[in-house]
Amino acid sequence: MKSVAEECFFSPEQFIYREDEYNDGVSNALYLVLKGDVELYYDYKDNANLTINTIKAGKLFNSRSFFSDEPDDFSASKSFI
């Protein structure tokens, strides 16, 4: 697994990927949350966000572009802890 995995660290509230990003080596990845939470949410023009899911430690998540060439419909960032 180490030969195909890369460990990444994200600061609280740091973007992991943003809506409409794809095929950049970041958004087309599969993520395993080791510590903390990750918020998946829709961006709104007035800087308001609608959280659609919170991924807890020990869970996997991926972006839409992991399986296709389509851009993501939502953003992901590390939750503030």
Wavefront OBJ file of the C-alpha trace (Angstrom):
o trace
v 0.000 0.000 0.000
v 2.852 2.414 0.733
v 3.947 2.223 -2.900
v 0.656 3.746 -4.054
v -0.245 5.850 -1.012
v 0.953 9.269 0.028
v 0.452 10.656 3.512
v -0.819 14.236 3.543
v -1.412 16.593 6.441
v -4.004 19.374 6.417
v -4.343 22.249 8.860
v -7.724 23.043 10.419
v -10.022 24.660 7.824
v -7.478 24.000 5.043
v -9.038 23.030 1.722
v -8.370 19.494 0.569
v -10.070 20.215 -2.733
v -12.566 22.753 -3.999
v -15.738 22.433 -5.975
v -15.101 22.320 -9.758
v -11.519 21.022 -9.389
v -10.520 17.764 -11.060
v -7.609 15.762 -12.447
v -5.040 17.768 -10.531
v -3.554 14.941 -8.487
v -5.341 16.183 -5.358
v -9.046 16.059 -6.067
v -8.858 12.748 -7.923
v -7.633 10.827 -4.895
v -9.074 8.453 -2.324
v -8.677 9.726 1.244
v -8.496 7.921 4.580
v -9.091 10.253 7.523
v -6.638 9.312 10.267
v -7.347 12.118 12.734
v -9.994 14.813 13.043
v -12.965 15.368 10.742
v -13.402 16.438 7.134
v -16.347 18.589 6.064
v -17.887 18.038 2.628
v -19.973 21.034 1.582
v -21.417 23.120 -1.224
v -19.970 26.603 -1.744
v -22.287 29.569 -2.059
v -21.476 32.967 -3.535
v -22.125 34.816 -0.265
v -19.413 32.726 1.500
v -22.026 30.560 3.190
v -21.507 26.806 3.066
v -24.010 23.982 3.209
v -22.425 20.942 4.903
v -23.560 17.745 3.210
v -21.459 15.293 5.222
v -18.844 15.108 7.960
v -16.259 12.361 7.557
v -14.909 11.052 10.867
v -11.501 9.517 11.615
v -11.185 5.968 10.305
v -13.487 6.580 7.323
v -12.732 6.849 3.598
v -13.969 9.465 1.146
v -13.183 10.434 -2.414
v -14.045 13.084 -4.913
v -16.219 12.603 -7.967
v -13.169 12.910 -10.217
v -11.680 9.795 -8.596
v -14.047 7.728 -10.763
v -14.542 10.042 -13.749
v -13.228 13.126 -15.508
v -16.065 15.208 -14.064
v -15.311 18.110 -11.715
v -16.400 17.878 -8.090
v -19.858 19.056 -7.077
v -18.681 19.994 -3.568
v -15.608 21.085 -1.599
v -13.766 19.296 1.195
v -11.781 20.844 4.044
v -10.415 19.725 7.382
v -12.720 20.714 10.218
v -11.519 23.144 12.818
v -10.569 21.235 15.962
l 1 2 3 4 5 6 7 8 9 10 11 12 13 14 15 16 17 18 19 20 21 22 23 24 25 26 27 28 29 30 31 32 33 34 35 36 37 38 39 40 41 42 43 44 45 46 47 48 49 50 51 52 53 54 55 56 57 58 59 60 61 62 63 64 65 66 67 68 69 70 71 72 73 74 75 76 77 78 79 80 81
